[in-house]
Amino acid sequence: MPRMSPDPASAPGDRVAVSASLVVFGATGDLAHRKLYPALASLANAGQLPGRLTVVGNARRAISNEEFAEDVRNAVEKAGDGDSPGRRDALDQLGVRFRFVPGSVDDADTFQQLRAELEDIDAGRDGGGNVLYYLSTVPSVFGTIASGLGKAGLAHEPPGTFRRIVVEKPFGRDVETARHLDDQLHQHFREHQIYRIDHYLAKETVQNILALRFTNTVFEPLWNRRYVDRVEITVAEQLGVEHRGAFYEQSGVLRDIVQNHLLQVLALTAMEPPASFAADAIRDEKVKLLRSIRPLEPSELPDRVVRGQYTADTIDGVDVCSYREEEGVAPHSKVETYLALRLDVDNWRWAGVPFCVRAGKRLQRRATEVALRYKSVPFLPLPAGAVDSLEPNVMTLHIQPDEGITLSFAAKVPGQTLQVRTVPLDFSYRETFAERAPEAYERVLVDAFLGDATLFIRGDEVHTAWEIVQPVIDAFERDAVPLAFYPAGSWGPTESNNLLGGDETWRKS
Ligand SMILES: NC(=O)c1ccc[n+]([C@@H]2O[C@H](COP(=O)([O-])OP(=O)(O)OC[C@H]3O[C@@H](n4cnc5c(N)ncnc54)[C@H](OP(=O)(O)O)[C@@H]3O)[C@@H](O)[C@H]2O)c1
């Protein structure tokens, strides 16, 4: 056995959340209903919630405590798969209590009411004095809530208790707004109290990038510029904007996926080994890696960035409209639904290896993956005709939808002659493990309750990620990068192959 990290933070425990009050801002919203309440119920079923938990909801709509409890039950039931009876009451069975504090977060009185409610809960010793604030509301009020909590004395951590604030995405719109939001948070909360969400990090396979790289001997020696020719990272969605056209008009794929999820996956793929799997050890390495990404110069952007938008076509035989025809989208919108970037990582491990990343909507199929494409062998000691086409080895980490790892390599075709063909070596999570993988939001909630910040983003990481994409945001605003159109159901604009150089093409995921 190798020596292990002495860091207790990285040791597995029984992972039962501690007694606390969970305050959900945006308690009547979409995310709370589709993700948070079902995740709480799953945690209750798995025995991972404490006996004494009170969920305190806030929104402007005035509803009673009982109506709120019923609303949560309905959301849990709706999210169920139909064959898990009792889920609807899972939280009640555990004795979870529900309270609702109506009122706008723009109104200081709302926070006084919240304070009274939390004091009342504590008087009954229901929350152990611990409070987790979850900002599941519109991003424009994140700063207002932090300041409202601070001014009402609700950010201060009394000895032996915690007050944590979980901040949903997006964290700002650019470098400046992200800094401003951080300033607002830091006026009342210290960094160790702030949990910035990237739910991608809470996905099992994203975490498995770390396990694969740093608990095996065979991969790491091949994980560098000596062997890797290029790294491709793809986040492809088949879906369009799904009635969220107005939201997407303000976001585009750059802000929705690239600045956060995609750069986080890149950082985990490329970072150096951490001293332990503790939060700051991993986050230190991710920040170091993000800082090694060479800043994009405005003059080279046309060779480094492809900005695309889908046009009407068919996907799996179904007609789909163009982005510009979606509800809530301007008829001449230039918002990107596809973005491909060629990035360089200036460090000893990766110098000269391009990191080609792409993300888009209405692509041929849903796929999130990291592919390490290896260099070709220097010489083939085979007779002419032995090889039709020999692809370089590719190691692919499939993140969704079918989690697993594939390594493609050449093997001899059975027979009297020496012929080789590329074959896959496949590992599938679903086929190998019987254990159920927790939903990302289950992990997010338990980690926040337990104070494990490993899968949350530190302030310096967010800012570095915004700094990487800021030149692209500026160029889009100046319209300095042409908009390339691609038919829905394709793999994006053909122009994106130019980023790879030569006659290279992106992997057909
Ligand atoms: N939905 C998703 O799939 C998803 C996925 C990832 C991240 N997110 C993030 O999660 C957050 C919430 O998104 P969502 O889709 O749930 O939004 P939503 O459906 O629009 O819900 C917003 C919630 O905030 C409340 N609210 C708005 N303004 C308020 C104010 N001034 N004072 C008090 N309450 C206010 C609304 O209730 P009232 O109108 O009654 O006040 C509602 O409960 C956003 O940051 C979003 O980016 C969402």
The ligand as a Gaussian input file, in Angstrom:
#p B3LYP/6-31G(d) Opt

LIG

0 1
 N      -33.791000      25.967000     -13.609000
 C      -32.707000      25.293000     -13.877000
 O      -32.716000      24.232000     -14.493000
 C      -31.375000      25.807000     -13.402000
 C      -30.230000      25.044000     -13.670000
 C      -28.986000      25.484000     -13.183000
 C      -28.927000      26.661000     -12.467000
 N      -30.055000      27.402000     -12.249000
 C      -29.938000      28.642000     -11.472000
 O      -30.791000      28.557000     -10.351000
 C      -31.305000      29.831000     -10.027000
 C      -32.822000      29.771000      -9.995000
 O      -33.298000      29.456000     -11.292000
 P      -34.806000      29.051000     -11.536000
 O      -34.858000      28.499000     -12.919000
 O      -35.333000      28.245000     -10.419000
 O      -35.534000      30.500000     -11.543000
 P      -37.094000      30.795000     -11.442000
 O      -37.901000      29.603000     -11.781000
 O      -37.305000      32.053000     -12.217000
 O      -37.328000      31.093000      -9.907000
 C      -36.944000      32.292000      -9.298000
 C      -37.399000      32.256000      -7.846000
 O      -36.955000      33.438000      -7.195000
 C      -38.066000      34.109000      -6.600000
 N      -37.798000      35.553000      -6.672000
 C      -37.515000      36.289000      -7.776000
 N      -37.306000      37.576000      -7.448000
 C      -37.443000      37.655000      -6.092000
 C      -37.346000      38.710000      -5.141000
 N      -37.073000      39.973000      -5.515000
 N      -37.545000      38.411000      -3.851000
 C      -37.845000      37.163000      -3.439000
 N      -37.940000      36.129000      -4.292000
 C      -37.747000      36.361000      -5.608000
 C      -39.281000      33.652000      -7.424000
 O      -40.481000      33.686000      -6.715000
 P      -41.507000      34.935000      -6.726000
 O      -41.626000      35.393000      -8.139000
 O      -42.775000      34.403000      -6.108000
 O      -40.878000      35.961000      -5.858000
 C      -38.898000      32.188000      -7.658000
 O      -39.191000      31.425000      -6.513000
 C      -30.737000      30.784000     -11.084000
 O      -29.567000      31.354000     -10.590000
 C      -30.409000      29.874000     -12.235000
 O      -29.388000      30.400000     -13.045000
 C      -31.267000      26.996000     -12.693000

